[in-house]
Amino acid sequence: MDKLRLGYVGCGFMAQRVHIPNFVSLPDCEVVALAELRPELGRKVQTRFGIPTLYRDHQELLADPDVQAVAMSAAFSVQGDLARDALQAGKDVFVEKPMAVSVPQADSILAAARRSGKKLMVGYMKRYDVGNELVKAKLDQFRTSGELGALTFARNHGFGGEWIAGLDIPVDTTDEPMPAVPPIGPDWLPERFLKPYVSYLQQYTHNVNLLRYFLDAGDDVGVRAVDLDEDGYSGVVVLDMAGTRVVLETGHISHHRWDEHTQVYFRDGWVKTWAPPLLLRQVPAEVEVYRAGGEQTFSRPIPQPGWTWSYKREAEHFVRCLRTGEPFRSSGEDTRTDVRIFEDIYRAYLAQLGSL
Ligand SMILES: NC(=O)c1ccc[n+]([C@@H]2O[C@H](COP(=O)([O-])OP(=O)(O)OC[C@H]3O[C@@H](n4cnc5c(N)ncnc54)[C@H](O)[C@@H]3O)[C@@H](O)[C@H]2O)c1
């Protein structure tokens, strides 16, 4: 089969440090074009990665019939519209999370995909971490066999910390100003809450998306309780995911690693996983299985293949699915739920503050 001919839109931090190097390294993918609004930056990145064509903006790139699929990363509120335009132009798309900052924006993107028949994958790299794949396999096993009793509870704790972990892939910069970012969000959200809403959404969409994957919850998710501080970020949210109570603990810590773990409880044990700092290459999530009962045991199964990077496996998945027709594990249709949940959390938060 011929290589997938990919165009990349945006030459920012994630593009240069993560996505372009990953796509360039895949044997069945060729990055044939780049688009960047900052021309000098675009030229530098084009030269560094030896990409044949540079376009001034995404629309120019989308008009190139040689580009089969497009990957993109840009400001939170911008990249969804770039994805919509790309789908409309008849390209398959990989877009960073969050796909959208409001449900109407998500729906306009999904409508463009339906009209063109093209596919959309969203960059939830945690679903491609082999440690998380092992957790999912263990949960499926325990839920089917019943060997640990009923599923009773799940929690995700995400206080952040140091996420770059010394990644030394260089980043080109210039003095060109960043393009303006339109302040968009849900139309019911008062403007003063836009910044904290987007900040909370863009961070914890990963955690909610991962929990939905672990619990096979699909769109069967409701918000039970919200207790957030004045920053609209730190606190506790209780969700119902397909009948299981799930707690999301959010906040900050100046941790030297990445303070995030997820634990799923059964009556007679648990499965727990610790996330690596996000950009720590070749280090998957760690996994622990605890079995209660007569002889109590802990095991720390090692994810296989070992020493892999979630973002690289995410890029491989995108290319493989386009070539085989396999569905994406983190599709645009699926992630609409994440966007809806964050609107629901903020509606509840604002109602408590008396600000709706
Ligand atoms: N998955 C993760 O763990 C993770 C981590 C960090 C950031 N992100 C996501 O990555 C995104 C940010 O990506 P980044 O760091 O590459 O962004 P960035 O803001 O550093 O750069 C975006 C680039 O896109 C360019 N651009 C904007 N509109 C364009 C257009 N119409 N045509 C061509 N170029 C255009 C800008 O000039 C800019 O250079 C955010 O959405 C964020 O949520 C994901």
The ligand as an SDF file (V2000), in Angstrom:
LIG
                    3D

 44 48  0  0  0  0  0  0  0  0999 V2000
   -2.6790   15.6960   24.4500 N   0  0  0  0  0  0  0  0  0  0  0  0
   -1.9840   16.4000   25.3110 C   0  0  0  0  0  0  0  0  0  0  0  0
   -1.4490   15.8870   26.2820 O   0  0  0  0  0  0  0  0  0  0  0  0
   -1.7700   17.8650   25.0940 C   0  0  0  0  0  0  0  0  0  0  0  0
   -0.7980   18.5550   25.7990 C   0  0  0  0  0  0  0  0  0  0  0  0
   -0.6480   19.9240   25.5530 C   0  0  0  0  0  0  0  0  0  0  0  0
   -1.4710   20.5610   24.6360 C   0  0  0  0  0  0  0  0  0  0  0  0
   -2.4170   19.8480   23.9670 N   0  0  0  0  0  0  0  0  0  0  0  0
   -3.3120   20.4880   22.9870 C   0  0  0  0  0  0  0  0  0  0  0  0
   -2.5520   20.9910   21.9220 O   0  0  0  0  0  0  0  0  0  0  0  0
   -3.1590   22.1850   21.4560 C   0  0  0  0  0  0  0  0  0  0  0  0
   -2.0840   23.2260   21.3250 C   0  0  0  0  0  0  0  0  0  0  0  0
   -1.1970   22.7780   20.3330 O   0  0  0  0  0  0  0  0  0  0  0  0
    0.1590   23.5180   20.0740 P   0  0  0  0  0  0  0  0  0  0  0  0
    0.9210   23.4410   21.3350 O   0  0  0  0  0  0  0  0  0  0  0  0
    0.7580   22.9880   18.8410 O   0  0  0  0  0  0  0  0  0  0  0  0
   -0.4220   25.0000   19.8540 O   0  0  0  0  0  0  0  0  0  0  0  0
    0.2720   26.4100   19.8050 P   0  0  0  0  0  0  0  0  0  0  0  0
   -0.7260   27.4060   20.2990 O   0  0  0  0  0  0  0  0  0  0  0  0
    1.6440   26.3770   20.4060 O   0  0  0  0  0  0  0  0  0  0  0  0
    0.4440   26.5960   18.2290 O   0  0  0  0  0  0  0  0  0  0  0  0
   -0.6410   26.6100   17.3490 C   0  0  0  0  0  0  0  0  0  0  0  0
   -0.0820   27.0740   16.0060 C   0  0  0  0  0  0  0  0  0  0  0  0
   -1.1350   27.0020   15.0410 O   0  0  0  0  0  0  0  0  0  0  0  0
   -0.9910   28.1090   14.1700 C   0  0  0  0  0  0  0  0  0  0  0  0
   -2.3080   28.3350   13.5310 N   0  0  0  0  0  0  0  0  0  0  0  0
   -3.4330   28.8080   14.1130 C   0  0  0  0  0  0  0  0  0  0  0  0
   -4.4200   28.8800   13.1880 N   0  0  0  0  0  0  0  0  0  0  0  0
   -3.9070   28.4270   12.0250 C   0  0  0  0  0  0  0  0  0  0  0  0
   -4.4210   28.2770   10.7000 C   0  0  0  0  0  0  0  0  0  0  0  0
   -5.6780   28.6380   10.4010 N   0  0  0  0  0  0  0  0  0  0  0  0
   -3.5950   27.7900    9.7260 N   0  0  0  0  0  0  0  0  0  0  0  0
   -2.3080   27.4610   10.0150 C   0  0  0  0  0  0  0  0  0  0  0  0
   -1.7500   27.6020   11.2470 N   0  0  0  0  0  0  0  0  0  0  0  0
   -2.5520   28.0800   12.2320 C   0  0  0  0  0  0  0  0  0  0  0  0
   -0.5370   29.2410   15.0700 C   0  0  0  0  0  0  0  0  0  0  0  0
    0.1130   30.2660   14.3430 O   0  0  0  0  0  0  0  0  0  0  0  0
    0.4030   28.5200   16.0200 C   0  0  0  0  0  0  0  0  0  0  0  0
    1.7380   28.5500   15.5780 O   0  0  0  0  0  0  0  0  0  0  0  0
   -4.1950   22.5990   22.4580 C   0  0  0  0  0  0  0  0  0  0  0  0
   -5.4570   22.4110   21.8960 O   0  0  0  0  0  0  0  0  0  0  0  0
   -4.0080   21.6570   23.6170 C   0  0  0  0  0  0  0  0  0  0  0  0
   -5.2250   21.2090   24.1940 O   0  0  0  0  0  0  0  0  0  0  0  0
   -2.5590   18.5210   24.1730 C   0  0  0  0  0  0  0  0  0  0  0  0
  1  2  1  0
  2  3  2  0
  2  4  1  0
  4  5  1  0
  4 44  2  0
  5  6  2  0
  6  7  1  0
  7  8  2  0
  8  9  1  0
  8 44  1  0
  9 10  1  0
  9 42  1  0
 10 11  1  0
 11 12  1  0
 11 40  1  0
 12 13  1  0
 13 14  1  0
 14 15  2  0
 14 16  1  0
 14 17  1  0
 17 18  1  0
 18 19  2  0
 18 20  1  0
 18 21  1  0
 21 22  1  0
 22 23  1  0
 23 24  1  0
 23 38  1  0
 24 25  1  0
 25 26  1  0
 25 36  1  0
 26 27  1  0
 26 35  1  0
 27 28  2  0
 28 29  1  0
 29 30  1  0
 29 35  2  0
 30 31  1  0
 30 32  2  0
 32 33  1  0
 33 34  2  0
 34 35  1  0
 36 37  1  0
 36 38  1  0
 38 39  1  0
 40 41  1  0
 40 42  1  0
 42 43  1  0
M  CHG  2   8   1  16  -1
M  END
$$$$
